[in-house]
Amino acid sequence: MTAASSSGGRAGVDPLSSAAMAQPPVPSFRPLIFERISSEESRGRIKAFLEAMRRRRTVRDFSPEPVPIDIVDAAIEAAGTAPSGANRQPWKFVVVRDPALKRRIREAAEAEERDFYGRRAPAEWLEALARLGTDWRKPFLESAPCLVVVFRMDYEPALMADGTERRAKNYYVHESVGIAVGILLTALHLAGLATLTHTPSPMGFLVEILGRPKHERPYLLIPIGYPAAGAQVPDISKKKLDEIRQLA
């Protein structure tokens, strides 16, 4: 992203008012807080982080044991530190713990997935999924004690001084939300929780079930919890460094 990611404005001026739009706000700055560490400590930190991330796996078998909501909230707050286009922060994280809501989400997702696996998915896609052992059944949407549904906002409604509403456009929305989700998954993993990224297609049913406003669009559904006893994961591997990095 190349758009500015800092924001500021004059005291008492609504940045979305017609007057502010006519005259852009004056940027405000403050000293950077940055900890410079030695190369030795830097290598130690990144090595420990890499080893921890190598143990991260997508989990589909969850224990019903509740997860502390303050841990989930802290991970979401960490996700909210992500950079975003023009610092618009075009995301919303909806935490679902109610069993009835989780059941409705599972039923709606399985209806879409049944159609996907049975009719819509190209053979090449199904072949790629075969090694993961997935199908239309999504019991983790109920068994996981917590779901976080991530919504993106391409715009946000802003009420003008004359009572009318305008759409305040957001920028680099997919990139921004994707970065935030990466931080969220990392934070949850480092907090000792297991996750799964699920994208039923289409996902419009999440707007209705969760009563979200029209400017929010489903981006990702993340079950969160502890792995069930005896949980297994696909025997797969990640690409090596020389396969994903090229020096120029």
N, C-alpha and C positions, 0 to 999 in steps of 0.2 A: 504494500500500500504506500502510495506517495502523498495522500491527503494528510493535512495537519492533524495531529492527534492530541492537541492541547486546546483547552477552552478557557475563556475568561470574559469578563464584561464589566461595564460600569455599574457601580452600586445603584440599586433602585431601578434599573432598566431591565424590563422583560426582554430577553434576547429573541423572543418570538413575536414581539409586538410589531405593528406596522412601522413605528418610529425607529425601532432598532434595526428593522430590515432595511430601511432607507439609509441608515447610517450604521455601518458595521461596528460592533463593539471593539473597544481598544483592548488588545491582548495584555494579559497580566502574567508576570513571571515571578518565580521564587527560586532560591538556591537549590541545586541538585544535592540530594543526599545519596552518596555513593561510597561503598566500602571497597577500597583497593586492597586486594590480598596478594600474597606471594604466589608465584607460579607453582610452587610445591603444594601449597594449600589448595590452589585452584584445581590442580590435577587430582588431589585427594577427594575433593568434593565431587568432581564430575565422575570419577571412577565409582564412588559410592552410589551416586545417582543412577549411573548406567546399570550397575548391578541390580539395584532395586527395580528399575524399569524392565530389565530382562525377565523378571519374575511376574510381571503383569500379564494376565491372561483374561480373555473373554470367558465369562462363566455363565452357564445356562441352568445349572442346578443350584438353587439357593435354599439356605436354611430359613425357616420362618422367624428366627430370632430377630427381634426388633433392633434397629440401628439407632444410636443416639442422634436425635435431630440436630443437636448443636454441632456435631461433626459434619453433617451434611450441609448445614448452614455455613459453616466456616469454609467448606470446599466451594460452595457457590459464591461466597464473598471473594475467594481467591480467583474464581473464574471471572468475576466482575472487574478484576484488575487488568484484563486483557486489553491490548491496544485495539482501537477501532477507528474506522474512517471518520475524520473530523471529530473524534471523541464522542460520537453520537450514541455509542453503547446500545446497539440495536437488538437487545436480547431480553428475554424474560424466562425465568426458570420456575416451573410450577411443580411443587412437591406433592405427590399423591401417596397417601397412606391408608385412606379409607378402603376397606375390603370391597364394598359395593361398587365404588368407582373403578377399582382395579379389575373387578370382574367385567364390568361394562367395557372397559378398554380392551381386555383380552378377547371378549366375544367379537367386538368390532374388528380388531386386528386380525383375528383368525379368519373372519369372513373374507377380508381382503387377501390374506395370504393363501387361503384355499383356492381362490380364483387365480392368484398369481402362479402358484405351483401347478395348478391343473389346466390352465388355459393360456395365460398371458406371457409367461416367462419363455424366452427363446431357449432352444436346446443347449446352446453354448453356455448360457448363464446357469442353467440347471446342472450342467456338467461341472462348472466351477464350484458350485455349492455342494456337490455330492461328497467331496472329501471332508466337508465340515459336519456332515451328518444332520443337516437341518431339514425341516419340512414345514408344513403350514401350522403345526401345533406349537403354541407359544405359552406353555404353562408357567414360565418364569414371570409373566406379566401379573400373575396372581401370587405365586409363591414368594417372590422377592418382597421383603417387607416395605420397600419404598421404591417409588418410581419418580424420576425427575424428567419432566417433559420440557424440552427446550423449544421455545418459540423465537422466531426471527421477526423483526419489524422493518419492513421496507420503508415505512414512513410512520410518523406519529401525529395524531390529531392535535392541533393547537388552537385554542380559543382566542380569537382576536378581540380587540377593544370594542368593536362594534357588535360583538355577539356572534359573528360568523365564525366558521371553522375553516382552517386551512390545513393542508397536509405538509408537515415539515419532513422533507425527504431525508432519508438516511443513505449513507454511502458505503460502498464495499461491504455490503451486508453479509453475504455468504462467507467472505474471507474473515470478517470480524467475528461472526458467531462461531465459525470453525476453530479459530484460535482460542476463544473462550471455552469451548467444549474440550479442547485438548488439555487446557489447564485444569478444568474440572475433573476429567478422568485421571489425570496425574495426581491431583490432590487427594482424591478418594482412594486411589491405590496406596499412596504413601501413608494414608490414615488407617490402612489395614482393612479396607473394604473392597469387595469384588463388584465388578460392573459388567454390563453388556450394552453395546450400542445396537439399537433396533430401529429400523426405518420401514414400517409397513407402508405400502404404496397402493393407493393414495392415503394420506394421513388426515384428511379433512375432518374425520369423525372426532378427532381430539379437540377441535375447536368447540364443537357442540357439547360433547360430554363434559368438558371442563369449563364451559361457559365463558370462553375467551372472546375479547372484542375482535371486530372484523379486521383490524390492522395487524393482528398477530397471526403468523403462519407457522404451523408445526415444522420443526427442523429435525428433531431427533428425540427418541424415547430411550431413557437410560434406567433399567432396573438396577437397584443397589442393594447390597446385603452381604452376608457372610456365606461362603460356599457351604453346601450341604455336606454332611459326612459322606466320604467316598466319592465326592464329585470328580468327574473326569473331564478332560479337555482334549480336543483334537491333537494328534501328534504331527504338528506342523512346525515350520521354522521361519525366521525372518531373514531377509536378504543381508548379506555381509556388507561391510563398509565399502569395499571396493566396487560393489554393485550399485550403490546408491549415491556415492560421492565421487566427483571428478574435480581435480585441481585445474585451474586455468591461469 
